[in-house]
Amino acid sequence: MAATYIDEALILHALTLSAITSIVNQRVYHIEAQQDAKKPYVVLNLVAPSDDSEDFLHTDHGQPLFQWTCVSDRTKTPCDAFLVAHAIKAAFRNLSGSVQGITIRYIWTTGPREIPGVGKEGEVVCIVESEVHYVGL
């Protein structure tokens, strides 16, 4: 089944990768995690939409910026937020080709970065940003 949205394609692709699911299982959420989400988990958010998309030769191109927020508790070192953030960066860095039915030209990634003071007490939060260059749907 092909994805309808680029966000959906990214999440579905992440859920096929054992480097990610071995840490968070299927706990990859869109926009926000469930109120009682078990840790560790990941949330994908659209940070900057692709308002700069252009029409070249009648093909839409997008390049939105996404943020993967990785959350875990501090029960081990390195913590799971750190480990899954690195797994996401490795999995999506320079990814190209067909991903869940969407043609990705390439993905530029930065991070991971630790974000102190964001999570609840005892939590660790790391982020990875992905600028996804893709051909329109």
N, C-alpha and C positions, 0 to 999 in steps of 0.2 A: 504494500500500500504506500502510495506517495504522500508526502506531507503537503498540506495546503499553505502553510506559512513557514517562513524561514525559522522562526522561533521553534516551531514544532519539529522541523527537520533537525535542528541542533540537539534538542532534547532526545528525540528518537535515536539519533546517532550515538549520543552519549550512553544511552541505555543498552546499546549493542556492544559496548567496549568493556571487557572484563577488568581492565586496569582501573576503571571508574566504579563499576558495579561491585567489584570485590571489596570496596571500601564503603560505599553508600547503599548497596543493594539497588533497589528501584526508587530510592528517595531523591529524585531530581524533579524539582517543582518549577512551575512557571509563575512568575510575578511574586508569589509569597508561599512560604511553607504552611502546611496545616498548623493550626494552633498547638496541637499536641504532637508535632512531628518528632519522631525518634531521631536522635543524632547518631552518627553524622548524616548531614544532608547537604544538598546543593540547590540553589535557587538561581534561575536564569531571568535576567531583566534586560529590557531594551533601554539603554542609557541615552542614546542619540539616534532617533529614527533616520531613515534614509530620505530625508527631504531634499537632499542634493542629487537624487536619482535623475538620470538624464535619459533621453531617448536617442540612442545611436543606431542608425539603420533599422529602425522600427523594433528594436529589442530593448526592453527596460533593463537597466542595471541598478543594483542597489549596493549600498555599503554602510549598513547600520552598525552601530557600536553596541555590543552586548556586554553585560557583566555577569560573571559566574560568581556567586557568593557561596563560599564553602564554610559550613559551621560544624563544629564538634566541641566536645568537652576536652578538658586538659588531662585526661587520665593517663596519657602516655606521651613519650617523646621519641620521635616527632609525632605531633598530634595528627588525627585523621584529616582535619581541615587543611593542613599543610600538605599531606600526602595526596589528597584528592585534587587539590589545586594544581599541584605539579603534574598529576595524571591528565587533567583537563588541558593544561598548556601543551603537554607533549602530544596529546591526541589531536588537537585542533590546529596547532602551529603549522602554517603553510599547507593545510589540507586543501585539496582541489579535486574536481571531478564531480560525479553525480553522488549526491548525498540525499537519501530518502526522496529521490525524484527531482531534486533541485540541483541545477548546475552551479557549482561553486568554482569561481576562478581561483581564489586563494583566501586564506584567513590569516590575518596578522594578529598576533597575540602579545600581550604584555602581562607582567606579573610572574608569579604570584606576589601579592603584597599582603602583609598582615595589617589588619585594621584594629588597633587597640581601642578599648572602651566602647565598642559598638555592640557586642553581644551581651547576654546576661552574665552575671557573675559566674566564673568558672568556665565560660565558653571562649573558644578561639574562633576568630573570623578571618578568613583569607579571601582575596578576590583575584580573579583573572579576567582581563578584558579581551574581547575578541572583536575585531573589525572584520566583518564578513563581506567580501566582494562576490556578488552572485548575479546571475542572469535572471531577470524577472520571471515570475511564475505565469 
